[in-house]
């Protein structure tokens, strides 16, 4: 939703105060330092027509930082993938390789499943 639409949908209809500023209800999530993050790596085949993907879960931070990390992992593995809602999906089974990549970047990594 665009920023101005959010402002229109707020409870304030009109203000005569020339210094009025819309209050944002969104919380700004700060990205934790790499060494404080614990990421969980697992393989998933559910609802993917039998194809495997490697999931990286547990990232705490901004969506842009998540996308940057996803791009790094996708590049190092040489495959496609996506990042949204705090989860990175990497096409294929790369559990061990991703663990090594993330540990090299100083993340704490735990394997699931």
N, C-alpha and C positions, 0 to 999 in steps of 0.2 A: 504494500500500500504506500502510495506516495506520501511525503511528509505533510503537504498541505491538506491532504484528505484526513490524515490523523488529527490534525488540528481542528478541522471542521467537525469531526466526530466526537470531539471532547465535550464536556458538559458546559463549557462556557459558550454562550451564544453571542454576546456582545459586551464589550467593555469600553467605557468612556475614558479610562485611565490611559494617557499617552505612553506611559512607561510599562504597560502591561506586557508580560512575557508568558507565553504558554509554558506550562510545566510539563516536562516529559515524564511519563510514568515508566519508561523503559529503564531497566537496570543496565549499567555498563559493566560488562564482565571483563575483568582484567585477565590477561593471559599469565598463568603461573610460570615461573622459571622452569626450564627444561628439567633440571635435576630434582624438582619437587613434584613432577608429574609421573603418575604410574599409568602406563598404557597397557591395555589388554589386547593380545593378538589371538585370533581364532579363525578357523575355516568354517564357512557356511555354505550349504547347498540347498537350503529350504527356499521354495518359491522361485527357483532360478532355472527351472527346466533341466536339472541335473548338472548344471555348470557350477564350478566352485569359485568362490570369492574369498579373499582374505579380509577379515574385518579388523580394524584398529579402533578400539573404543576407550573411553575414559579421558579424552582430551578436555581440558578446562581452559577456555579462553575465547578470544574473538574468532569470528567466522573466517576472517581474512588470514589469521595465523594458522587455522586448521587447513585452509586451502593451500597455503604455502607448504605446510608439512606434507600434505597429500601430493603436491606436485613433485616434491623432493623424492618421495618414496616411489611414485609412478616412474619418474625418470631413471632412478637407480635400478628398478626392476624391469624397465623397458616394456611396460604394459599400460593399459588404460585403467580408469577408475573414477571415483567421484568422492566428494566430501560434502556432507550436510548433516545437520542436527547432531553435531559432535561425534560423528562416526565417519571413518574413511573406509571406502570399499575399494579393494584392489582386485582386478580380474586375475583369476588363477590362484594356485596354491603356492604361496611364498612365505609361509609362516616363519621358517627359520631365517631366511634371508632378511625379511623385514625386521625381525628381532635384532639381528646384527646391525642393520642400518640405524635403527632407533637407539641402540646402545652406544653406537659411535657418536650419535648426536647428544649424548648424555641423558637420555630419557631412561626411567626405570621401566622395564618391560616384564610382563608376566604372560606366559602362554596359557590359553584356555583350550579345553577340549582335546 
